[in-house]
């Protein structure tokens, strides 16, 4: 399992947080309990199985919702 932090453009509403959180949790190979979307810092943090899921796929899912990904960090 790896940890990812995705920096987004500024989030403007609390419902955005829920939308992003639900989309990331719905993805296979993401640890559901680890998903955290921080409104104030506009970050998404989660643990995922890097052998079965590319972080780029999560970025695409977030981008498809209409949010811009600024940068991603994986540890």
C-alpha positions as CSV (number, residue, x, y, z in Angstrom):
1,X,0.0,0.0,0.0
2,X,1.1,3.5,-0.8
3,X,-0.1,6.9,0.4
4,X,-1.0,9.6,-2.0
5,X,-1.7,13.3,-1.6
6,X,-3.3,15.1,-4.4
7,X,-3.3,18.9,-4.4
8,X,-6.3,20.4,-6.1
9,X,-7.3,23.9,-7.2
10,X,-9.1,25.7,-4.4
11,X,-12.3,24.0,-3.4
12,X,-15.2,26.4,-3.1
13,X,-18.0,24.5,-1.5
14,X,-18.4,21.6,1.0
15,X,-20.4,19.6,-1.5
16,X,-17.3,19.5,-3.7
17,X,-15.6,17.6,-0.9
18,X,-18.3,15.0,-0.8
19,X,-18.3,14.6,-4.5
20,X,-14.6,14.0,-4.6
21,X,-14.6,11.8,-1.5
22,X,-17.3,9.5,-3.0
23,X,-15.6,9.3,-6.3
24,X,-12.3,8.2,-4.8
25,X,-13.9,5.8,-2.4
26,X,-15.8,4.2,-5.3
27,X,-12.5,3.2,-7.0
28,X,-11.2,-0.3,-6.7
29,X,-8.0,-0.8,-4.8
30,X,-8.4,2.4,-2.7
31,X,-8.5,1.9,1.1
32,X,-12.0,3.3,1.7
33,X,-11.3,4.3,5.4
34,X,-8.2,6.2,4.4
35,X,-9.8,8.7,2.0
36,X,-9.8,12.2,3.4
37,X,-10.6,15.4,1.5
38,X,-9.5,18.6,3.2
39,X,-11.6,21.6,2.3
40,X,-9.3,24.3,3.7
41,X,-6.1,23.0,2.1
42,X,-7.8,21.5,-1.1
43,X,-6.0,18.2,-0.7
44,X,-7.1,14.6,-1.1
45,X,-5.3,12.0,0.8
46,X,-5.7,8.2,0.5
47,X,-4.0,4.8,0.7
48,X,-4.1,2.6,-2.4
49,X,-2.6,-0.6,-3.8
50,X,-0.1,0.7,-6.3
51,X,0.3,-2.7,-8.0
52,X,-3.4,-2.6,-9.1
53,X,-4.2,1.1,-9.4
54,X,-2.2,3.9,-10.9
55,X,-2.6,7.3,-9.1
56,X,-3.1,8.8,-12.5
57,X,-6.5,6.9,-12.7
58,X,-7.6,8.6,-9.5
59,X,-6.4,12.0,-10.9
60,X,-8.5,11.3,-14.0
61,X,-11.6,10.5,-11.9
62,X,-11.2,13.8,-10.0
63,X,-10.6,15.7,-13.3
64,X,-13.7,14.1,-14.8
65,X,-15.7,15.7,-12.0
66,X,-14.4,19.1,-13.1
67,X,-11.6,19.8,-10.6
68,X,-8.1,20.6,-11.6
69,X,-5.2,18.6,-10.2
70,X,-2.2,20.7,-9.4
71,X,0.3,18.1,-8.2
72,X,0.4,14.6,-6.7
73,X,2.8,13.1,-4.2
74,X,3.1,9.3,-3.6
75,X,5.0,7.8,-0.7
